[in-house]
Amino acid sequence: MKETKLWINGQWQDTEKSYELTSPYSGEVIAHIAKASIQDVERAIEGAQQAFQLFKKTTAYERAEILYKVVDIMRQRKDELAEILALEAGKPITAGIAEIDRTIATYQFAAEGAKQAKGETVPMDAAPGAGDRIGWTKREPLGVISAITPFNFPFNLVAHKLGPAFAVGNTVVLKPATQTPLSAIVMADIFREAGLPDGALQIVTGSGGELSDTLVTHPYVKKVTFTGSGKVGLKIKEKIGLRKITLELGSNAAVIVEPSTPIDKIISRCVSGAFNFAGQVCISLQRIYVHSSIVDEFTKAFVAETEKLIVGDPLDKNTDVSAMINPNEVVRIRDWIKEAQEQGAVIATGGVFTERSLTPTVMTNVTADMKIVCQETFAPIVSIVSYETLDDAIRLVNESDLGLNAGIYTNILSDALYAADELQAGAVIINDIPTFRIDNMPYGGVKMSGYGREGIKWAIEEMTDMKFISMKKSF
């Protein structure tokens, strides 16, 4: 039985309390995880502040080399890291390998970004009376960053916090999700091996509800970066004062399928976008709006492709969909489906529950006010809705408090560009599912889906302050 410790100031430290970590798939206890106290968090933040005084003086080259070494180590340990995902998150092993590949790319982008953080010259002589001056800007690290991460991409979403922070000389106190601490803990070893200075990364595990106030209000913390629920994100936003913040709060991602779309070429992609990692993805395809002229054909093909998916052990390479993250989430989505059925929704396929899983489920005859449509399901369930005109489809997509990614399939360029302008989302993906994301693109939502942007270039901007410098050429 694995027993973990806190990673504080370059050392593994014991705690008085711990909690049992269980497998989402089997329910078996797989580890005892150190449970940090508020005092532990305070020590971690103070240690990160002390480490920052030295780390901020390192060169871009030195920081990039650390990140490149992380990439090399992760490549060597890829299979081991993917197995950690299967064990603690219930992520199918093939999806786990894909996440590790993305994480490696994210740290590569961060290493390259370390050498690209730059300012610009300002034409002082453009203003009257300032012709004898020169001016320029530079980017400077903020200091200590609190990073609070979710369970669904515990390697890659951590990389989107750590990578850009370290690229520019910040230090980080990381609080991983209670269900996925093992992935964060192994990264402490990887960063130590890569040469990250002691104290630059601090890892505190335990209850977010107990630790978050200290993580977001401690005077040494200069920025909070959080990925998780909207409810928690709003509470954090209310508490941070003038600190910088990035919030990624999820969505109910939608795609529009126009009649010009070749259905046979997109069905497999749409099914993957809806059910990958049991739908527990912030941009999982949840709502599909299909033109009335092709909706029957689309639904039949979508259901047939869905029924090919294999539900099973995440360590089995043949498994497409495994357990949801915990039984409470299964109960929640079962209640949402039952409520939708009572309001007239129909299960086209799926809807079979065990204590820990839900078979991939397709719903029809839904309405916009059903929870399975208007809220984030975070489960293997998708709704198919018919529409008459493109404007109708856009209106239906926008009838939501959420707006992270949206997509449209069409062969008509003018319609694609029109939808790109009218859809209320942080990103519009043309001729692909809204679940599409690569790790060097800007990523973040509008409305209740978030605040700020991730993606290495944009995260670096949000993890630095701009300083302006002016110099008079002569006295």
Salt bridges, closest charged atoms under 4 A:
ASP14 OD1 - LYS5 NZ 3.53
GLU20 OE2 - HIS32 NE2 3.86
ASP40 OD1 - ARG43 NH2 2.82
ASP72 OD1 - ARG75 NH1 3.90
GLU80 OE2 - ARG77 NH2 2.87
GLU99 OE1 - LYS91 NZ 2.58
ASP101 OD1 - LYS78 NZ 2.74
GLU140 OE2 - LYS138 NZ 3.53
GLU140 OE2 - LYS467 NZ 3.14
ASP189 OD1 - ARG192 NH2 2.77
GLU210 OE2 - LYS35 NZ 3.77
ASP213 OD1 - LYS239 NZ 2.49
GLU305 OE1 - LYS308 NZ 3.22
GLU329 OE1 - ARG332 NH2 2.88
GLU339 OE1 - LYS371 NZ 3.73
ASP392 OD1 - ARG395 NH2 3.92
GLU399 OE2 - ARG395 NH1 3.05
ASP432 OD1 - ARG269 NE 2.78
ASP439 OD1 - ARG102 NH2 2.86
ASP439 OD1 - HIS160 NE2 2.72
GLU454 OE2 - LYS161 NZ 2.75
GLU454 OE1 - ARG437 NH2 3.74
GLU461 OE2 - LYS457 NZ 3.36
GLU462 OE1 - LYS223 NZ 3.94
ASP465 OD1 - LYS244 NZ 3.46
